[in-house]
Amino acid sequence: LDLLVTHCVSISFAFQENEIKSLTAEIEHLKNFGCLGVSPSLEGLRDENAKLKYRLNFLQKSLQEERNKTVKSMININSRLQEIFGTAIQAAYPELENPPLVVTPSQQPKFGDYQCNSAMGITQILLKTREQKVSPREIAEKITKHIPANECIEKVEIAGPGFINVHLRKDFVSKQLSSLLMNGVQPPAIGKRKRVILDFSSPNIAKEMHVGHLRSTIIGESMCRLFEFAGYDVLRLNHLGDWGTQFGMLIAHLQDKFPDYLTVSPPIGDLQAFYKESKRRFDTEEEFKKRAYQCVVLLQSKDPDFIKAWELICDVSRKEFQKIYNCLDVTLTERGESFYQDMMKDIVKEFEDKGFVQVDDGRKVVFVPGFSVPLTIMKSDGGYTYDTSDLAALRHRLLEEKGDILIYVVDSGQSVHLQTVFAAGQMIGWYDPKVTRITHAAFGVVLGEDKKKFKTRSGDAVRLMDLLEEGLKRAMDKLKDKERDKVLTPEELKAAQMSVAFGCIKYADLSHNRLNDYVFSFDKMLDDRGNTAAYLLYAFTRIRAIARLASIDEEMLRKAAREEALVLDHEKEWKLGKCILRFPEILQKILDDLLLHTLCDYLYELATTFTEFYDNCYCVEKDRQSGQIVKVNMWRLLLCEATATIMAKGFDILGIKPVERM
């Protein structure tokens, strides 16, 4: 029974942790009476023993069922080691509450594969709380003595002042790689399936998407792909700027320019020019300005003719936006500001009923603790504001959509505003931050090569469509410089062009920490050396070509994965195998901090680690004279396949489409 409990604890599925703890406590309690089923009260203890055996058998069975459900999932080795060392630390120091648990990959092979660096932290806790002076090395030794039986650790060593170096079992790593090859890249189990609502892209109607929209669109799409892959229920929202006073001047201008707009669809070719014309008239023609305000009133009162005009203008914008979303392979559910208009009145009433509203110079404002600037939920003329619509959107996402995780991919300049809105939602009782996660995934601006905000020579924001078209042109030039047009079919060349152009634009953004500004440079992003999409896409096609050139097809690789163990005797094989299996812990880190450049850094590390392996380990051996293949080292081809499989999934999360031939 002791062995079984140890085994159960080492597995440590979250939903059964309390049950395991209580069973362990019961066993210890029974041991205090001499042993299971032995005096002082023999009959009573036999009953307890029978119950305990039954419950342990049930627990063992349910754990096995859970394991069978998740057997195809990739194991997060770091999390698994944290479970093991968490159990060891708890057993070694049961009196400590929430002791530090630090497990990280080792930076050098001589320090093993992973390190547990908890001993130093425990030393400080013992000194502060119990005035016990114990050396970290002594603590490390005590921890290692309590490591439970497990499937992944070969040996541990204590180094320096108290670092515990962990060496993984080769058969464990080999088995995980085989599972990856047979089952594909499967996400780790996430427990309860949560609903994630992501707000991203969010351009304004009647204005063209510009480079400022690039980051929100690319980052938001990639986050959606990550959460979807991890098994979450994801709602992708495009919070369009499709309502407001600007529509008064647009409708008034539409009436003048296309008076028959109700019966004949107006040929608005350039909506940006149309917007500028209406804005110029609004600023210079007093009569037009008055009529624009009247149009706003009629629109807000849902006059059918004005709703039709509004819908026409929105449709023209939607078509232009969709061209960009098609290029970038972005999917969104439109839910603009207009969606929340009918909820505004109730928002104001709810804040008034709960006593949070103050009147300031005719405006209704809400002061939120910790923020100096209040939210204005109603203007002095009775109109609503962005604050009101953002509160309405927050309430709807929490209470109607039942979001467990809300993520707003919006530029850093909106940080104070969004944090105030979130705090107001918490203050009024819409959510508990301990239960519901609401995050502003802020990002910096795109800079030109002069390190200033990226603009055209005339000082205007760079149109996003112009940027994408320039990317396509430059990608084709690059491919022709490499004479790819001479070896690829026209269809393959077009696919490579789109893969490189859009992949490089996305990767250049995602490979930078989103919190920082970054310099947009086509020359850098199209360079096939260094941490760029061009380099990674080329590396991927090379890896995929290795088996093909050896006449090994997918079915042969699948058969080998089922029947052949992956040998990891060479140090470069071992290094590559471990790097491949770090994928789940990389994804988990990003799910926690939403910093996608970590995935880009990992893919670059994986590609360079593969190059080291390929340069040192022959996958296919050829006769030097004839060039004929004399030997195929299948286990190494399987490592190639595992690398490509992980890279393909990484590309998919980043929204990058690799090609088989480049």
N, C-alpha and C positions, 0 to 999 in steps of 0.2 A: 504493500500500500504506500509506503514511503517513496518507493521508486516511481510509482504511478503519479503521486502528487507532484514530485519533482518534475516529472515529464509534463504534467499538465501546466505547471507554473512556467516551465520553459517555453511552452507553446504560447501561453498568455494571450489568447484572443480577448479583445477588449470587453466584449459583451459578457464574458464568463469570469472576469477577474475577481469580482466580489464572491462568487460561488467558490472559486478555488481557495480564496483567502479563508472563507468561513470553514471549509472542509479541513484545511491545514490546521486551523485553530482547534477544531474538534479533535483531530488526531492527537495534537499536543496535549489537550485536556485529558484524553483517555490514557495517554502514555503516563501521565502523572499518577495514575492509579495502578501502575505496575506493568501494564502492557495491554494491548487490545484483547478483550475477552478474558482477562485474568482478574482475580480478586481485586478489591475487597468485596464488591457485590457482584458475584459471578453472573447471575441471571440477567441483572440489569445491563451489565456491560456487554453480554452476548447480544442482547436486543440492539444496543447501540451499535455494536460491531456489524450486525446484519444490515441495519439501516444504512450505515456508512458505506458498506460494500456495495449496496444497491445504488446509492447515490453516486459513488465513484464510477461504477460500471456505466451508469447513465451518462455521466459527464464525459467519460472516455469515448462513448459512442457518439455523443453530439459533437465532441471535438473532432473526431474522425470525419463525421459528415461535413463539418465546416471546412476541414482541410481538403476534402474531396471537391467541395464547391470552388475553392480557391487554388486548386493545384495547378491550374493553367496560368494563374497570375504570376507576374514576375515578382520575386521577393526583393523587398527593399533591405539590402544587407545591413545598411547602417541602422535602420529601425530594429532589425532582428538582433543585432549586437547590443543595441540599447536595452532591449527587453532582457537579454541574458545578463548584462552587467547591472541593470536595475534590480533584477532578482538577487544577484550576488551581493550588491551593496546593502539591500534590505536585510538579507540574511546575516551579513557581517555586522551591520549597525542598525538593528531593528528599532533602536530608540530615536533615530534621526527622522524628522519629518521632511519630506521633499529634499533629499540630499542631492547635490549637483551630479548631473549625469552628462558627461561630455565624451562623445565618441566621434572621431573624425578619421577620414582616410589618411594614411601616412604619406608624407611627402617624399620619403626616400625608402628604397627597398630594404635597407639595413635596419629600418625601424619597423619592419613587418608590413602588413597590409592595411591595418587600422590601428588606431591608438585610443585607449581609454585614459583620459586625463582628469579623472574625478578626484584622485587622492589629494591633490593640493587644496582643492576647495573644501574637502571634508576636514583636512587639518585645520583650516581657518575656523570652520564652524565649531569644532571640538574645543578650540582655544577660546573662542568668544563665548560660547554658551555653557561650557562645562569646565573651563579653565584647565583643560587637559592638553598637555604638550606631547603630541605624538608625531613622529616623522612621517612625511608622505610615503616614504618607501615602506614603512611598517604597515601603513594603511593599505597600500597597494598589495602587499603580500597577503593581508587578511582577506581582501576582496577576491584575489585569485583562488584562494582556498575554498571559496563558496560558489565558484562558477558552476552552474548546474550542467548536467550532461546535455549535450546539444549536437546538432548535425553539421555545424559549420566551422568550429574552431579546431585547428590542428594543435596549436600550442600557444602559450602566452609567455612573455618574458618581461621582467621589470628592468627598466633602463633609467639611468640618471637618478634624479631625486624621487621619482615615483611614477613615471610614465609606464603604462602597461601596453606593451607592443603585442598586437594580435596577429597571428599567422593563420590564414584561412586554409581549410582542407582543399586539396586539389580536386578530389572526387566530388566535393560539394559544388565547386565552381564549374567543373565539367558537366555535372548533372543539370545545373541551372542553364547553362548554354544550350544543352541538348533540348531542354524544355522550351527554351525560346525558339529554337529552330523548328520544333514540331508544332508548337501552339501559336507561333507568331508573337508579336509584342502585345502582351495583355497587361492592362493596368493593375496595380495592386488594389486589393479590396478596400473600399472606402467606408463600409458600414452603411448607415442609413443614407438613402439617396436624397440629397438636398437640392433645393431649387435655387439656382443662381440667376440673377438678373443683371445683365451687363448693359450699361448705357454708353454708347460710343458713336463716333463719326459726327452726327448731329450738325449738318450744315444748315444754312438759312435759305429758305425759299426765295427765289428771285435774285439770288447771288450765286455766282459760280463757285464750285469747290476750288480752293487754292491750297498752296503747300501747307498752310496752317492746319488743314483738315487731314493731312497725310498721316500724322503720327497717331491721332486718336483712332483713325480707321484701321491702320495696320496693327497697332497694339491691341485694340479691342477684338479684332477678328482672331488674332493668335490666342488671346486669353480664352475666348469662346471655344476654340478648337481644343485647348488644353483641358478645360473643365468637362467638355463633352467626352473626350477620350477617357478621362478619369471616371466617367460614369455619372456625372451630375446631370440634372434636368436644367438645361440652359435656355433662357429667354434673351434673345439679342434685340435690344431696343435702339431705334434711331429716333432720338428726341429732336425732331426737326423744328427749326424756328419758322413755324407756319402760321403764326398769329401775331397780331399787334398793330400799332398805329401805322406802320409803313405800308400796310395793305390799302389804306385809304388813298394814298397818293398813286399807288399802282393801279387801283381800280379806276380812279378818276382819269388817269392817263390812258388806260385801256378804252374807256368810253369815248374819249376824244379821237384816238387813233384808229380804233376799230369799232365804230358805232353799231355795227350789225353783229357784234360778238355773240349775241344770244342765239343766232341762227346759223352763222358761218364761223367755223373755228378760226380764230385769228392766227395768221402766220408769223408768230413771234420767233424770228430766227435767232436773235442774239438777246437773251434775257438780261445779260449784264448791261448792255447798252440801253435797253428798255428801262432798267432800274435807274441808271444814271440820268437819263432824260427826265424821268418823273421826279427824281430828287432835285435836279436843277430847277424845274418848274416850281416845285414846292418851296424852294429857298428864295425864288425871285418873283413869283407871281402871287400876289396876295389873294386874288379871287380864286385861283386854283387851290391855294392852301386851305381856304374856307371850305371849298367843295370836298377836298380830301378828308377833312375832319367829319363832314356830313356822311361821307362814304363809310368811315369807320363806325359811326353810330348805326348806320343801316346794316352793315355787315354783322356787328355784334348783336343786333336784334333779329338776325337770321332771315333777313329779306331774301326771298328766293333768287331774284336777279343778281344780287350782290354775292350770294353764296356761289352762284354759277360762275361769276367773274373770278372769284377767289379760287375755285376749283380749277379753272382754266390755267391760271397762273401757276398753281401748285403742280399741275400735270406737266407743264413745260419743264419745270425744274426737275421733277422726278425722272423724266426721260434722260436729262443730262447727267443727273447723279448716277443713274443706273449704268450708263456707259462706263463710268469709272469703276463702279462696283463689279461690273463684269470683267474688266481688265484685271482687277486685283483679286478676283474670286472671293468676293465678300457677300455675305448673306445677312440681311437685317429685316426686322419687323418694324414697320413705320408706326410710330406713336408720338406725333408731334405735340406742341404746346396746345393746339386746338382741341386735342382729345380731352384735356383736363379743364376746359373752360366752364363746363356746367358744374364742376365740383368746387369752384372757387368760393361761392357763397357759403357752402357748408364749412369750408376751411376757416373762413373768418368767424362764423358763428361758433365753431367748436373752440377756437382760441378765446373768444369773448366769454362763452359759457364757463370756461375754466379759469377766468380771471387773469389771463395773460396779456390782454390788450390794453395799451395806453393810447390816448389821443395826443398827437403832437402837431400843432399848427394845422389841424384838420385831417391829418393823416392818421391811420390806425397802424400802430407799430407794436412789435413784440420784442422785448429785451430778453436775451438769452444769457444766463450766467456764464461768465468767462469771456464774453465777447462785447466789445465796446460799441460796435455799430449795430443798431437794432434791425430787424427785418420789417420792411414796410409791406403789410398785407393788403392795404387799401389806400389808394391815393385820395387826396382831398376832394377830387371831382367824382369819387365813387368808383373809379377804375381799379383794375387789379394790376399786379406787377409780376416781374420774373420771380420774386420771392414767393408770391402766392402760388404761381404755377409749379414751382419746384417743390413747395410743400405738398401740393395736391398730388404731384407725381410720386413723391416719397410715400405718402399715405396709401396711395393706390397700390404701389409695389409691395408694400408691407402687408396691408390688410386684405386687399382683394386678390393680388397675385400670389400671396403667401410666400414671398421671397425669404429664404434663409440667409442668403449671401447677396448683398447688393454692391456692385462695383461701378463707379463712375469714372470712365476714362476721359478726363477733361484736363485741359492745360493747367499748369501750376498757378496761373494768375487768378483762378477761381477758387483757390484753396480756402481762403477765409470765408467766402460766401457759402461754399458747400459744407464746411465744418459747422457753420452757424445753423444751417438748415437741418443737418443731422442732429445737432444738439437740441434744436427745437422739437424735433420729432421724438427724441428721448424724453424731453421735459414734459411733453403732453401725454406720454404713455403709449406711444405707438409701438415701441420696441424696447427690449432690454439688451444692451450691448454684450451681456454675458451669453445671450442665446443667439442673437442675430448679429451677423458681421456686416458692417457697412464701411466701405473703403473708398476713398478718393485716390484712384491710381493716377497721380499727377505726372505730367511730363514737361520737359523743357522745350525750347523753340528750335526750329531748324535755321541754321545760319548759312550764309553764303561763304565762299572761300576767303572773303575779306573779313570774316568773323563778325559780320553784322547781320541783322535779320535778313533772311533770304528774300530778295525782291528783284524785279526786273530793272533794267537801266532807267526806265521812266519813274521808278519808285513804287510801282504797283506790286501787289502780291502776285507771286508766280502762279498762273493757272495750273491746276493739277493735271488736266488733260494734256497741256503743252509739255509738262514734265514727263509724263508717261510716253508721249510720242517721241520726245527727244531720247528717252531711254531705249526705245525700240530701234531708233536709228543708230545709236552708238553701239548697241549690242550686235547689230548686223555688221557694222564696220569692223568690230573686234573679231567676229567669226570669219569674215572674209580676209582679214589680216593674217589669221591663222590657217587660211586656205581650207576652211571647213566646207565652203561651198563646192569644192571639187570632189569631196568624198561623201557628202550627205545628199540624200534626195531632197527635192524642193520642200516636201512635207516635213522631213526631218530637220531641215535648216530653219523652217518657220517655227517649229516646236522649240528648237534650241534657242532661237532669237527671243521668243516670249519667255522661256524659262529663265534665261540669263537677265533680260531686261527687268522684268517684274520681280524676279527673285533677288536681284542685286539691290533694287530700290528698297524692298522690304527688309532684307538682311542688314543693309547699312543702318536702317533705323533701329531694328530690334537688337542688333549687336552692341548698341550703346546703352548704358544705364539710362532708363527712361527719365530719371529725375534730372539728368544733365542736358544742356543744350548740345547739339552736335552739328558739325560742318558737313553740308551736302556737297559731295564731289563725285561726279561720274567717273573721273579718272581713277580715284581710289577704289570705288565700289566695283569697277570692272577689271581691276587688277587680279590676275589669276595667281598671285602670290600673297600669302598672309591670310588673315582671318576675314575672308570675303566669301560671298555666295559663289562667285566665279570659281574660286579655288575649290570649294566644297563640292559644287556640282560636277566639276571636272574629276575630282577624286572619286566621287560616287560612280560615275560612268566607268572609270578605270577598274574599280573593284568589281562592278557587275560584269565587266568584260572578261575577267580572269577565268571563271568557270566556262563561259561561253567559248572562249578561244581554246579551251581544253576539251571541247565537245561534251561537257557535263551539263545535262539539262536539269530542270527543276525537280522532276520526278526522281532522278538519280541522287540529287542532294537530299530530298526528303527521306529516301530509303536509307542513305548513309546516316542521316541524323537519328533514325530509329535504331540502327544496328551498330553504329560505330561510336566508341567513346572518344571524346575530344582529348587528345594528348596535349598536355601543357608543360612539357619538360623544359623547353627552351625559355629563357628569361623573357624574351619578347612575346612569346605565345602567352605566357602567364600575365604579363603586363597588359596585353590587349584583352584577354579574357576578363580580367578584373575591371578594366575600363568600360567594357560593354555592359557589364552588370551594374554599373553605377547609375544607369539611366533612370530607374525608379526613384532613387534618392534625389536626383537632380530635379525631376518633375515635382516631387513632394515639396522641395524647397521653394519652387516657383509658385505652387499652389498656396504656400504660406505667405510669401513676400511679394508675389506678382512682378518679379523682376526677370524679364524674359532673356536678358543678355546672358544669364547663367546658362541657358540652353545653347545659345550660340557658342559661348566659350567651350562648353562640353563637346559639341560637335566638332569644333576645330581641334580640340585635344584628341578626340577619337580618331580623326583623320590623320593627324600627325603620328599618333601612336601606331596606327595601322601601317603608315609608311615605314616606320622603324621595323615593324614585324616583317613587312614584305621585303625590305632590303636585306634582312638577315635570315629569313626562313624561306626556303624554296617551296612554293606551292605546287608548281609544275616543273619537273626536271626534263631538260631536253638534251639530245645528243649535240655536242658542240660542233661537229662536222656537218651533219645532215639537217640539224634543227628539228628532227623528229622527236615527239614526246616519248620518253622512255619510262617515266614514272609520274603518277599523280598522287600527291600526298593529300588524301581526302579529308583528313581531320583539319588540315590547314585551309582547304577550300571551304570547309564548314565555318571556320573562323571568319573567312572573307564574307560568307553569306550572312553570318550573325551581325557583322559590322554594318553591312549594307542594309540589313533589315532595321537596325536601330536608326541609322542615318535617314532612311526613308520615312520612318515615323517622326523623327525630329523635324524633317523638312515639312511634313504634313501639318504638324502643329504650328510651324512658322508660316504656313501658307505658301510654301515654295514647291513648285512642281519640277522634279528632276526628269531627265530624259535618259533613255537607254543608250543613245548614241549622241555624241557632241563633237 
